[in-house]
Amino acid sequence: MSAFILILAALASRIAALSGWFNFTAVGGSLLYFGARRPLRQAAWAIVPFMAMDVYLTTRVYRMAFHAGDYLITWLWYAAVLVLGSLLLKQRTNVTRVVSGSLLASTSFFAVSNYAVWVGSGMYPHTLGGLSACYVSALPFYRNDLVSTLLVTGLAFGAEALVRRSRETPAASDGPIAA
Protein backbone atom coordinates (compact mmCIF):
# COMPACT_ATOMS: atom_id res chain seq x y z
CA MET A 1 0.00 0.00 0.00
CA SER A 2 2.80 2.45 0.84
CA ALA A 3 4.23 2.08 -2.69
CA PHE A 4 0.91 3.26 -4.16
CA ILE A 5 0.70 6.17 -1.70
CA LEU A 6 4.22 7.22 -2.65
CA ILE A 7 3.21 7.24 -6.34
CA LEU A 8 0.32 9.59 -5.48
CA ALA A 9 2.71 11.83 -3.53
CA ALA A 10 5.05 11.86 -6.52
CA LEU A 11 2.22 12.92 -8.82
CA ALA A 12 1.40 15.77 -6.43
CA SER A 13 5.07 16.71 -6.34
CA ARG A 14 5.05 17.15 -10.12
CA ILE A 15 2.44 19.91 -9.67
CA ALA A 16 4.25 21.41 -6.67
CA ALA A 17 7.51 21.53 -8.66
CA LEU A 18 5.88 24.09 -10.95
CA SER A 19 6.22 26.73 -8.22
CA GLY A 20 9.95 27.07 -8.87
CA TRP A 21 11.41 23.87 -7.45
CA PHE A 22 12.48 22.63 -10.85
CA ASN A 23 12.75 18.85 -10.85
CA PHE A 24 12.47 18.61 -7.06
CA THR A 25 9.97 15.78 -7.23
CA ALA A 26 9.36 12.36 -5.76
CA VAL A 27 9.22 10.66 -9.18
CA GLY A 28 12.54 8.79 -9.18
CA GLY A 29 12.31 7.78 -5.54
CA SER A 30 8.73 6.58 -5.84
CA LEU A 31 9.52 4.49 -8.92
CA LEU A 32 12.54 2.90 -7.21
CA TYR A 33 10.42 2.12 -4.14
CA PHE A 34 7.53 0.78 -6.20
CA GLY A 35 9.89 -1.48 -8.15
CA ALA A 36 11.42 -2.76 -4.92
CA ARG A 37 8.16 -3.42 -3.10
CA ARG A 38 5.61 -4.38 -5.74
CA PRO A 39 5.66 -7.12 -8.39
CA LEU A 40 6.77 -5.91 -11.82
CA ARG A 41 3.45 -7.13 -13.25
CA GLN A 42 1.92 -4.12 -11.42
CA ALA A 43 4.26 -1.64 -13.14
CA ALA A 44 1.42 -0.10 -15.13
CA TRP A 45 -0.14 1.09 -11.85
CA ALA A 46 2.91 3.30 -11.39
CA ILE A 47 3.77 4.22 -14.99
CA VAL A 48 0.35 5.06 -16.46
CA PRO A 49 -0.42 7.84 -13.92
CA PHE A 50 2.95 9.47 -14.71
CA MET A 51 2.19 9.22 -18.42
CA ALA A 52 -1.19 10.85 -17.83
CA MET A 53 0.51 13.59 -15.79
CA ASP A 54 2.90 14.23 -18.69
CA VAL A 55 -0.07 14.68 -21.02
CA TYR A 56 -1.85 16.95 -18.52
CA LEU A 57 1.19 19.14 -17.85
CA THR A 58 2.03 19.47 -21.54
CA THR A 59 -1.46 20.30 -22.76
CA ARG A 60 -3.03 22.12 -19.80
CA VAL A 61 -0.18 23.73 -17.88
CA TYR A 62 2.42 24.40 -20.58
CA ARG A 63 -0.30 24.76 -23.26
CA MET A 64 1.70 22.92 -25.88
CA ALA A 65 0.74 20.29 -28.42
CA PHE A 66 1.28 16.78 -27.11
CA HIS A 67 3.27 14.30 -29.20
CA ALA A 68 3.71 10.88 -27.59
CA GLY A 69 6.98 10.38 -29.48
CA ASP A 70 8.49 13.26 -27.52
CA TYR A 71 7.90 11.33 -24.30
CA LEU A 72 8.98 7.81 -25.25
CA ILE A 73 12.43 8.29 -23.68
CA THR A 74 10.84 9.51 -20.43
CA TRP A 75 8.31 6.68 -20.35
CA LEU A 76 11.01 4.09 -21.00
CA TRP A 77 12.99 5.68 -18.18
CA TYR A 78 10.00 5.26 -15.84
CA ALA A 79 9.97 1.53 -16.64
CA ALA A 80 13.76 1.23 -16.34
CA VAL A 81 13.75 2.79 -12.87
CA LEU A 82 11.03 0.38 -11.75
CA VAL A 83 13.15 -2.52 -12.98
CA LEU A 84 16.23 -1.01 -11.31
CA GLY A 85 14.33 -0.87 -8.02
CA SER A 86 13.31 -4.49 -8.43
CA LEU A 87 16.79 -5.73 -9.33
CA LEU A 88 18.74 -3.66 -6.83
CA LEU A 89 16.41 -3.27 -3.85
CA LYS A 90 13.83 -6.07 -3.77
CA GLN A 91 15.95 -8.83 -2.21
CA ARG A 92 18.47 -6.79 -0.20
CA THR A 93 17.97 -3.22 0.94
CA ASN A 94 20.75 -1.30 2.64
CA VAL A 95 22.07 2.25 2.60
CA THR A 96 24.62 1.54 -0.13
CA ARG A 97 22.00 0.03 -2.43
CA VAL A 98 19.48 2.82 -1.81
CA VAL A 99 22.06 5.53 -2.48
CA SER A 100 23.35 3.66 -5.55
CA GLY A 101 19.82 3.27 -6.93
CA SER A 102 19.12 6.96 -6.36
CA LEU A 103 22.34 7.98 -8.09
CA LEU A 104 21.68 5.67 -11.04
CA ALA A 105 18.08 6.83 -11.41
CA SER A 106 18.85 10.56 -11.29
CA THR A 107 22.01 10.38 -13.38
CA SER A 108 20.41 8.21 -16.06
CA PHE A 109 17.50 10.64 -16.36
CA PHE A 110 19.90 13.58 -16.57
CA ALA A 111 22.02 11.88 -19.24
CA VAL A 112 19.22 10.49 -21.39
CA SER A 113 16.71 13.33 -21.21
CA ASN A 114 19.24 16.05 -21.90
CA TYR A 115 20.77 14.11 -24.78
CA ALA A 116 17.24 13.86 -26.21
CA VAL A 117 16.79 17.63 -25.78
CA TRP A 118 20.08 18.26 -27.57
CA VAL A 119 19.20 15.90 -30.43
CA GLY A 120 15.57 16.84 -30.90
CA SER A 121 14.84 20.36 -29.78
CA GLY A 122 17.01 22.64 -31.89
CA MET A 123 17.79 24.66 -28.74
CA TYR A 124 21.50 23.79 -28.98
CA PRO A 125 23.82 23.43 -31.98
CA HIS A 126 24.58 19.83 -32.89
CA THR A 127 28.22 20.12 -31.92
CA LEU A 128 30.21 18.93 -28.94
CA GLY A 129 29.97 22.48 -27.59
CA GLY A 130 26.19 22.42 -28.00
CA LEU A 131 25.93 19.10 -26.17
CA SER A 132 28.13 20.45 -23.39
CA ALA A 133 26.01 23.61 -23.14
CA CYS A 134 22.86 21.48 -22.91
CA TYR A 135 24.25 19.45 -20.02
CA VAL A 136 25.63 22.51 -18.22
CA SER A 137 22.26 24.26 -18.51
CA ALA A 138 20.58 21.24 -16.95
CA LEU A 139 22.85 20.98 -13.90
CA PRO A 140 20.45 22.84 -11.54
CA PHE A 141 17.67 20.43 -12.55
CA TYR A 142 19.98 17.47 -11.99
CA ARG A 143 20.95 18.73 -8.54
CA ASN A 144 17.30 19.09 -7.51
CA ASP A 145 16.37 15.71 -8.95
CA LEU A 146 19.28 13.99 -7.22
CA VAL A 147 18.58 15.61 -3.85
CA SER A 148 14.85 14.86 -4.03
CA THR A 149 15.42 11.27 -5.12
CA LEU A 150 17.91 10.69 -2.29
CA LEU A 151 15.48 12.29 0.18
CA VAL A 152 12.45 10.30 -0.96
CA THR A 153 14.25 6.95 -1.09
CA GLY A 154 15.92 7.65 2.25
CA LEU A 155 12.59 8.44 3.87
CA ALA A 156 10.68 5.57 2.24
CA PHE A 157 13.21 2.83 2.90
CA GLY A 158 14.31 4.38 6.20
CA ALA A 159 10.77 4.55 7.60
CA GLU A 160 10.20 0.98 6.53
CA ALA A 161 13.39 -0.14 8.32
CA LEU A 162 12.45 1.77 11.48
CA VAL A 163 9.00 0.18 11.59
CA ARG A 164 10.47 -3.28 11.02
CA ARG A 165 13.11 -2.74 13.70
CA SER A 166 10.55 -1.47 16.23
CA ARG A 167 8.49 -4.63 15.71
CA GLU A 168 11.53 -6.87 16.15
CA THR A 169 12.88 -5.21 19.31
CA PRO A 170 10.96 -6.17 22.46
CA ALA A 171 10.15 -3.36 24.83
CA ALA A 172 12.39 -3.02 27.91
CA SER A 173 9.55 -4.11 30.18
CA ASP A 174 9.07 -7.34 28.20
CA GLY A 175 12.52 -8.65 29.18
CA PRO A 176 13.32 -10.91 32.13
CA ILE A 177 13.14 -9.37 35.57
CA ALA A 178 16.41 -9.42 37.48
CA ALA A 179 16.26 -10.57 41.06
C-alpha positions, 0 to 999 in steps of 0.5 A, a space after each residue: 500500500 505504501 508504494 501506491 501512496 508514494 506514487 500519489 505523492 510523486 504525482 502531487 510533487 510534479 504539480 508542486 515543482 511548478 512553483 519554482 522547485 524545478 525537478 524537485 519531485 518524488 518521481 525517481 524515488 517513488 519508482 525505485 520504491 515501487 519497483 522494490 516493493 511491488 511485483 513488476 506485473 503491477 508496473 502499469 499502476 505506477 507508470 500510467 499515472 505518470 504518463 497521464 501527468 505528462 499529457 496533462 502538464 504538456 497540454 493544460 499547464 504548458 499549453 503545448 501540443 502533445 506528441 507521444 513520441 516526444 515522451 517515449 524516452 521519459 516513459 522508458 525511463 520510468 519503466 527502467 527505474 522500476 526494474 532497477 528498483 526491483 533488481 537492486 532493492 527487492 531482495 536486499 535493501 541497505 544504505 549503499 544500495 538505496 544511495 546507488 539506486 538513487 544515483 543511477 536513477 537521477 544520473 540516467 534521467 539527466 544523461 538520457 533526457 538532456 541528450 534527447 533535448 540536444 538531439 531533438 529540440 534545436 535549442 542547442 547546436 549539434 556540436 560537442 559544444 552544443 551538447 556540453 552547453 545542454 548538459 551545463 544548462 541542466 545541472 540545476 535540474 539534476 541537482 534538484 532531482 538527485 537531492 529529491 530522489 535521495 530524500 524520498 528513497 531515504 525516507 521511504 526505505 528508512 521509515 520501513 526499516 524503522 518500523 520493522 526494527 521497532 516490531 523486532 525489538 521487544 520493549 524493555 519491560 518485556 525482558 526478564 526481571 532481574 532478582 
